Amino acid sequence: MKMKELEIVFLIFGLCGIGFAFPFAPAFAQTKPIELSYSIFFPAPHKNTVLAGEWAKEVEKRTNGG
C-alpha cells in the first residue's frame, strides 16, 4: 500500500472506533445513583405481594438502603 492509502485506512478505522465508543460514553460519566421503582397489581394479602415486599427489603439491605 502506498502511504496515502495507509493513512486513509487508519483514518477510517479510527472514525469507526470513535463511532463505536461514543454511544457508551454516558454510561461511564454517570455520577448519580440509579433509582429503581417497582409496581405490583395484586391485592395486599396475595402471596405475590408478600414475596415482592420481601424482595424489596432484600434489595434495600444489599444496597445499604440505596
PEWO-V37313 format. One record per backbone hydrogen bond with DSSP energy under -1.0 kcal/mol. CO is the residue of the C=O (numbers start at 1). NH is the residue of the N-H. E is the energy in kcal/mol with one decimal. If there is no record, write none. Layout:
BEGIN
CO|NH|E, CO|NH|E
END
This chain:
BEGIN
2|6|-2.2, 3|7|-2.2, 4|8|-1.9, 5|9|-2.2, 6|10|-2.3, 7|11|-2.2, 8|12|-2.4, 9|13|-2.5, 10|14|-2.4, 11|15|-2.5, 12|16|-2.2, 13|17|-2.2, 14|18|-2.1, 15|19|-2.5, 16|20|-1.8, 17|21|-2.0, 18|22|-2.1, 21|24|-1.0, 22|25|-1.3, 25|29|-1.2, 43|46|-1.6, 46|50|-2.0, 47|51|-2.6, 48|52|-2.2, 49|53|-2.0, 50|54|-2.1, 51|55|-2.5, 52|56|-2.4, 53|57|-2.0, 54|58|-2.1, 55|59|-2.5, 56|60|-2.3, 57|61|-2.3, 58|62|-2.6, 59|63|-1.5, 60|65|-3.7, 61|64|-1.2, 63|66|-1.4
END
